[in-house]
Amino acid sequence: MIERPLVVGCIAGIIFGDMRAGIIMGASLEAIFMGAVDIGGALSAEPVTATVLATTFSIVLNVNEKAALALAVPIGVLAAFISMFMKNVVMNLFAPLVDKYAKDNNPRAIAIMHYSMWFINYFVFSLITFFSVLEGAKPVQHMINSIPDNLMAGLSATGGLLPAVGFAILMRMLWSKKLAPYFFLGFIMVAYLNLPSVAVAALGIILVLVISFKDKQLLDMENKQKELEKRPVAAAGAGVSNNETAEEQEEEDFFS
């Protein structure tokens, strides 16, 4: 999970001298990208580059946090195209070598190839991020200064909606009738009782523990019930065998 926005934002904040802003930006982007699922070679977004650049915009250029969030999404999508090109095109150039080493039963060479490709991929992304931070500050600052106030307000509003979109994508995968009551319970606690997210999470943990203990209690009762149901059957079987043995003994005594 070291590549998640929550971790990357914190590290970027430490590097740029404002860890608090980095954590806030990382947590906000985590809410956006947590519902983004990568399937096969298709990537919906690349969160690391987006988080680093959004944190840079927020801390170094003093860009509004919500506007930085709105800018992070297209950056993440662009970085995802670069990542797909690296993994699906560049890395495939090394596939014949991997096949050759596998055919020759050379695990050491395969391991070297694996870590070499890993290094190349992340080195390319580190260069892109580095030069974007180094050279991209002035162009981005100029672009931001040229953005009209109305458009900046729109970007801020869009940035505020993006976490809801991330949660909505996640809910589409997790939604079920059994989970619906818990979702609405959390919504009521936040919207009407004005509880902070930490308090809701703490109540959620307590609820999980209570339900888990209750389920374990029911499971233990079911297991005990099954054991009790088996005992009479075993006892009845033992009784039948004893009766048959007694009848056979009586027949032998009669004919003797």
Summary of the structure (lengths in Angstrom):
residues: 256
radius of gyration: 31.3
end to end distance: 84.5
largest distance: 118.4
contacts: 709
relative contact order: 0.08
helix: 84%
strand: 1%
